[in-house]
Amino acid sequence: MTKISSSSNSISQHQKKNNNTTTHADPSVRTITSKPTYLESVYKYLTTTSKLLTIPEVKRLQYQFEKPRCFYSIMESWFRLQSYDESLSNEELRFLEDYLQAVLENPVHTGFLPFCDALAFTIDVNEKQLQKLHKAFLNFNHKDFKQTKKCRLVREDLPDSPEFFTFYSKFSFGKDKHIYVFWGLSDKVRKQRPDHRRLKISFNPARFNRDELITFFDWLKSCKLFNYRKLMRSANVTRVDVAADIIGVHVKDILADKEKVLFFDYYPKEDDLSLRVQTQEIGNPERSKSLLYDKVFKLLGLGNPDITLPVFKNSYVPIARYERRIKLRDFKALSLSKLQDCPYFLDQTTMYSPSILRQLTPEQRNSIERYGFTYWLNILLGEKPKQQNKVYELIQSNELNIAHEELQLLQKYMLKKLSELIIDRYA
C-alpha cells in the first residue's frame, strides 16, 4: 500500500539558545536551578496546562507507582550537556536516549501524564426538550460565567463550521475557556441524517478547573430540560483528544512511528531560519490522527499567560506534545458513561532510540530535523526502498520501552473522573 503525505544536585553549564527561545515572552515561567525546582516547575506546568490536575493529585499518583532509580542523575546529565537548537553530538544522543527512556518508563514521575484536551458528545433530546433549552438559553443569567454568544445561527456566525446544527451558544469562564452548545436540525438535515442527535456539547476540559466544570454542568442540570443523568449517561461521544507532554525534549529529536497509517505530513517553524519541524502529523486529517508538536512554540505564539513554562539557564525547556485526536466514528460507539473505554492514545505507537541517528548520514539527519522522523521515514524514504529497508532493519533493534500498561491505567483514571464530574459527581 502506498503511503502519502497530506501535507538536589545543581543543574548547570547549559548552552545558550537563539533569540526565538529567550524568556522575555508572555507566559509566566518557573526557573529550574536544582532537583527541587525541577519538580516544582514540572508540577506547575502540568497543573496549568491541564487545570483539572492539582499538585496533591499528581503527588498522590506518584506515591502509587514505583519511584524511578537514578532519574535525577540522568536528567542532570541531559540538561547539562545538550543544546536544544543545534544538531546533537554523539555524546548528547547517548544522554538523550537515557533521559527519554526514563521518561517513557516512568510517566507519573517525569510529567508524561495523559489528559483530555478536547471532548464532544451528542445528547438524544426531542423537539419539546429543545424548545425548553432554547428558552432557558435566551433567559440565561449566572454570576460565575457568561453567555458570550446567545442562540446564534451557526451558518451566519460560524460559516466554516462543520456542524450540521441550526443554533449554538457559547458560554465563557474567561479567555480561551469556552463551552459550546449546538442544537436543532433543519428539515433537510433531518431527512439526510434521520438518526442525528439534536444536541451537542463541545469543549476543552484541560482549560477548566474542577469547580468551573461543576458550576456549568450543575447549572445545566438545574434547568431541568431533560432527565439529566439518564440522557447524559447515554450521550454519544463523538470526539476525544488525549495528550501527554514529554518535557525536556524537542520534537525533532523524538523518533516515533505508528502502525497501519498511510497519511503523513509535517509543518515547519515558519519564523525559524532553519525551518526545523514544528509539527509531525500521523494519520488522515479528516479522521482520527496523531500529532507530535512543539508545545512551547505554540504557547509563545498564543501568548497564553495562564501556562507556566519551565525555564533553565534563561531558556525555555522544550516540550514535545504527543496528542491523539480520536473521532469515534472510526471506532465502535462510546457513551459518556463509558468514556474511560476510549481507545488508548499510544495504541500501535512505537518510539525509537535517538542513538540510531549516529548511524545515519548528515544529509539524512538534516532531513529528519526539517521534516520530522515519521515523514522522512514513510514519505521521503518511500521513494528509496533500499534505503528505507535498511532503516527499518536499524530501528527494529532500537525500540524504546514505553510503560503502556501504566499509561493506559492513567488514561482510564483521568477519563473516568471527567465523565463522573459531568454526569453526576455524587454518583
C-alpha positions in Angstrom: 0.0 0.0 0.0 1.2 3.5 -0.9 1.9 5.9 2.0 1.0 9.5 1.2 1.5 13.0 2.5 -1.4 15.2 3.4 0.8 17.9 3.7 19.3 18.1 44.7 22.4 18.4 42.6 22.5 21.6 40.7 21.9 21.5 37.0 24.3 23.8 35.3 26.5 24.7 32.3 23.7 24.7 29.7 24.5 26.3 26.4 22.5 29.4 25.4 19.7 29.3 22.8 18.9 31.6 20.0 16.6 34.7 20.3 13.5 32.7 19.4 13.5 31.0 22.8 14.6 33.6 25.3 12.4 34.2 28.3 11.0 37.6 27.6 7.7 36.3 26.1 4.3 36.5 27.6 3.8 33.2 29.6 4.8 33.1 33.2 7.9 31.0 33.9 9.3 28.8 36.6 13.1 28.6 36.7 15.0 25.3 37.2 18.1 25.6 39.4 18.1 22.2 41.2 16.2 19.0 41.6 13.5 20.5 43.9 12.9 23.4 41.5 12.8 21.0 38.6 9.9 19.1 40.3 8.2 22.4 41.2 8.4 23.6 37.6 7.0 20.3 36.3 4.2 20.3 38.8 3.3 23.9 38.0 3.4 23.3 34.2 1.2 20.2 34.4 -1.4 21.8 36.6 -1.6 24.9 34.4 -1.7 23.1 31.1 -4.3 20.7 32.4 -6.3 22.6 35.1 -8.2 19.5 36.2 -4.9 18.3 37.6 -3.8 19.5 41.1 -0.4 19.2 42.6 -1.7 17.0 45.5 -3.3 14.7 42.9 0.0 14.4 41.0 1.9 13.6 44.2 -0.8 11.0 45.1 -0.4 9.3 41.7 3.4 9.3 42.1 3.0 7.6 45.5 1.1 4.8 43.8 3.8 4.0 41.3 7.4 2.9 42.0 9.9 5.8 42.0 12.4 5.6 39.2 16.0 4.9 40.0 18.8 7.3 39.0 16.3 9.5 37.1 17.7 12.8 38.5 21.3 11.9 37.7 20.1 11.0 34.2 18.1 14.3 34.0 21.1 16.3 35.2 23.4 14.8 32.6 21.0 15.5 29.8 20.3 19.1 30.8 24.0 19.9 31.4 25.3 18.7 28.0 22.6 19.1 25.5 21.9 22.1 23.2 18.3 22.4 22.1 18.8 24.4 18.9 21.7 22.5 17.3 22.2 19.0 15.9 23.1 16.7 18.8 26.6 15.3 19.2 27.1 11.5 19.8 27.6 12.1 23.5 24.4 14.2 23.7 22.5 11.5 21.8 23.6 8.9 24.4 22.3 11.1 27.3 19.1 11.9 25.4 18.5 8.1 24.9 18.8 7.6 28.7 16.6 10.6 29.5 13.9 9.8 27.0 13.8 6.1 28.1 13.4 7.2 31.8 10.5 9.5 30.8 8.7 6.8 28.8 9.2 4.1 31.5 8.2 6.4 34.4 5.4 8.7 33.1 4.0 9.7 36.5 7.3 10.8 38.0 8.5 12.6 34.8 5.4 14.5 33.9 4.3 12.3 30.9 0.7 12.2 32.2 -2.2 11.7 29.7 -5.1 14.2 29.9 -8.2 15.1 27.9 -7.5 18.0 25.6 -10.9 18.1 23.8 -14.3 16.4 24.3 -17.5 16.5 22.3 -20.7 14.5 22.8 -24.3 14.5 21.5 -27.5 14.1 23.5 -30.7 12.4 22.4 -33.3 15.0 23.1 -36.7 15.6 21.4 -38.2 18.8 19.9 -40.1 19.7 23.1 -37.0 19.5 25.2 -35.1 21.6 22.6 -37.8 24.3 22.9 -37.2 24.4 26.7 -33.5 24.6 26.1 -33.9 27.5 23.7 -36.0 29.4 26.1 -33.6 28.7 29.0 -30.7 30.0 27.0 -32.5 33.1 25.9 -33.2 33.9 29.6 -29.7 32.9 30.8 -28.3 34.6 33.9 -25.4 33.3 36.0 -23.0 35.1 38.3 -20.0 32.8 37.7 -19.8 32.6 33.9 -21.2 34.4 30.8 -23.1 33.6 27.7 -21.0 35.4 25.1 -23.0 34.1 22.1 -26.7 33.7 22.7 -28.7 31.4 20.4 -26.9 32.4 17.2 -27.4 30.8 13.8 -24.4 28.5 13.1 -24.2 29.3 9.4 -24.3 33.1 9.9 -21.9 33.3 12.8 -19.6 30.2 12.0 -19.6 29.9 8.2 -16.7 27.5 8.2 -18.1 25.3 11.0 -18.5 21.6 10.0 -21.5 21.3 12.3 -25.0 20.3 11.0 -26.8 22.1 13.8 -29.0 25.2 13.4 -28.2 27.2 16.6 -25.4 27.5 19.1 -24.5 29.3 22.3 -21.0 29.9 23.7 -20.5 30.0 27.5 -17.3 31.5 28.8 -15.4 31.5 32.1 -12.7 33.8 30.7 -10.2 34.0 27.9 -9.9 30.7 25.9 -12.3 29.0 28.4 -15.4 28.3 26.4 -18.1 25.6 26.3 -20.1 25.4 23.0 -23.6 24.0 22.9 -25.1 23.3 19.4 -28.8 22.3 18.9 -31.5 21.9 16.3 -31.5 20.4 12.8 -33.1 21.8 9.6 -35.7 19.7 7.8 -33.1 19.0 5.1 -30.5 17.6 7.5 -33.1 15.6 9.3 -34.0 13.9 6.1 -30.4 13.2 5.2 -29.5 12.2 8.8 -32.6 10.8 10.5 -30.5 9.4 13.4 -28.5 12.5 14.0 -28.9 13.7 17.6 -30.2 17.2 18.2 -28.0 18.5 20.9 -24.2 18.6 21.1 -21.7 19.9 23.8 -18.1 20.6 22.9 -15.2 22.0 25.0 -11.6 21.5 26.1 -11.6 20.1 29.6 -7.9 21.0 30.1 -8.8 24.7 30.1 -11.2 24.4 33.1 -10.6 23.6 36.7 -12.9 21.2 38.5 -15.1 23.9 40.2 -15.7 25.6 36.8 -17.0 22.4 35.1 -19.1 21.6 38.2 -20.6 25.1 38.0 -21.5 24.8 34.4 -23.0 21.3 34.4 -24.8 21.9 37.7 -26.4 24.9 36.1 -27.4 22.8 33.0 -28.9 20.2 35.3 -30.8 22.8 37.3 -32.5 24.0 34.1 -34.5 20.7 34.2 -34.6 20.4 30.4 -34.5 16.6 30.4 -33.8 13.6 32.6 -30.2 14.8 33.1 -28.4 11.8 34.5 -30.2 9.3 32.2 -29.5 11.2 28.9 -26.0 12.3 29.9 -25.0 8.7 30.7 -26.2 7.6 27.2 -24.7 10.7 25.5 -22.8 9.6 22.4 -19.1 10.7 22.5 -18.0 11.9 19.0 -14.5 13.2 19.7 -11.9 12.8 22.4 -8.4 14.3 22.3 -5.9 12.7 24.7 -2.4 14.3 25.1 0.8 14.0 27.1 3.9 16.1 27.2 7.5 15.0 27.0 9.3 17.7 29.0 12.9 18.4 28.1 12.9 17.0 24.5 12.5 18.8 21.2 10.1 17.4 18.6 12.9 16.9 16.1 14.6 14.5 18.5 11.6 12.2 19.0 11.6 9.3 16.6 8.1 8.0 16.6 6.1 5.9 14.2 2.6 4.3 14.1 1.4 1.1 12.5 -1.2 0.8 9.8 -1.0 4.5 8.9 -0.9 5.8 5.3 -1.1 9.5 5.7 1.8 11.6 7.0 2.6 15.4 7.0 4.8 17.9 8.7 4.8 21.7 9.4 8.0 23.7 9.9 8.6 26.6 12.3 7.8 29.5 9.9 9.9 32.1 11.8 12.9 29.8 12.2 15.5 30.2 9.5 16.5 26.6 9.9 12.9 25.6 9.1 13.1 22.8 11.7 9.9 20.7 12.1 7.3 22.1 14.4 4.6 19.5 14.0 4.6 15.9 12.8 1.2 14.7 11.7 0.4 10.9 11.6 -2.9 9.9 10.1 -5.7 11.1 7.8 -6.5 14.7 8.8 -10.2 14.0 8.1 -10.3 11.1 10.6 -8.6 10.1 13.8 -4.9 11.1 13.8 -1.9 11.7 16.0 0.2 14.8 16.3 3.6 15.4 17.7 4.3 19.1 18.1 6.3 21.8 19.8 4.1 22.9 22.7 6.4 25.8 23.7 6.4 27.2 20.2 2.6 27.1 20.1 2.2 28.7 23.5 4.5 31.5 22.7 2.6 32.2 19.5 -0.7 32.3 21.5 0.9 34.4 24.3 -1.0 32.4 26.9 -0.2 33.8 30.3 -2.1 31.1 32.2 0.5 28.4 31.3 3.7 28.4 33.5 6.6 27.2 31.4 9.8 25.7 32.9 13.0 27.7 32.2 16.6 26.6 32.5 19.6 28.9 32.2 17.4 31.7 30.7 15.9 29.4 28.0 12.6 27.7 27.8 12.8 24.0 28.3 11.5 22.3 25.1 8.2 20.4 25.5 7.0 17.9 22.8 3.3 17.1 23.0 2.1 13.8 21.7 -1.7 14.1 21.0 -4.2 11.6 19.7 -7.3 13.2 18.2 -9.9 10.4 18.3 -13.0 10.7 16.2 -15.3 7.9 17.5 -16.9 7.4 14.0 -13.7 5.4 13.4 -14.4 3.1 16.3 -17.4 1.5 17.9 -19.9 3.7 19.6 -19.0 5.1 23.0 -21.3 6.5 25.6 -20.2 9.3 28.0 -20.6 6.9 31.0 -18.0 4.6 29.4 -15.6 7.4 28.4 -12.8 5.6 30.1 -13.1 2.9 27.4 -11.9 5.4 24.8 -9.1 4.0 22.5 -5.6 4.2 24.1 -3.7 7.3 22.8 -0.4 5.5 22.2 -2.0 2.4 20.6 0.3 0.9 18.0 2.8 3.7 18.5 6.5 3.0 18.7 9.3 5.3 19.7 12.9 4.6 18.8 16.2 5.4 20.4 17.7 8.7 19.1 21.1 6.8 19.2 20.3 5.5 15.7 21.0 9.0 14.4 24.7 8.2 14.9 24.4 5.7 12.1 22.7 8.0 9.6 24.4 10.3 7.1 24.5 14.1 7.8 22.0 14.6 4.9 19.6 12.1 6.5 19.9 13.7 9.9 19.2 17.1 8.4 16.1 15.8 6.6 14.8 14.4 9.9 15.3 17.8 11.6 13.5 19.5 8.9 10.6 17.2 8.1 10.3 15.0 11.2 11.1 11.3 11.6 7.7 10.0 10.5 7.5 12.0 7.3 11.1 11.2 6.4 10.8 7.5 7.1 7.4 6.9 5.4 7.3 9.5 2.6 10.8 10.6 1.6 12.4 7.2 2.1 9.3 5.7 0.5 10.8 6.8 -2.8 14.0 5.0 -1.9 13.0 1.4 -1.0 16.5 0.1 -0.4 17.4 2.9 2.0 14.1 2.5 3.7 14.6 -1.2 4.3 18.0 -0.6 5.8 16.5 2.0 8.2 13.7 -0.4 9.1 16.3 -3.0 10.0 18.2 -0.5 12.1 15.2 0.8 14.1 13.7 -2.6 14.9 16.5 -3.3 17.3 16.4 0.2 18.8 12.8 0.4 20.2 12.4 2.3 23.5 10.4 0.7 26.2 7.1 2.5 26.9 5.1 1.9 30.1 1.9 1.2 28.1 0.1 -0.6 31.0 0.7 2.3 33.4 -0.2 4.9 30.8 -3.5 3.1 29.9 -4.4 3.0 33.6 -3.7 6.7 33.9 -5.8 7.5 30.8 -8.7 5.4 32.1 -8.4 7.1 35.5 -8.4 10.6 34.0 -11.3 10.0 31.6 -13.4 8.2 34.3 -13.0 11.2 36.7 -14.0 13.6 33.9 -17.2 11.6 32.9 -18.3 11.3 36.5 -17.8 15.0 37.0 -20.1 15.8 34.0 -22.8 13.2 34.7 -23.1 13.2 38.5 -20.1 13.8 40.7 -22.1 12.3 43.7 -22.9 9.0 42.0 
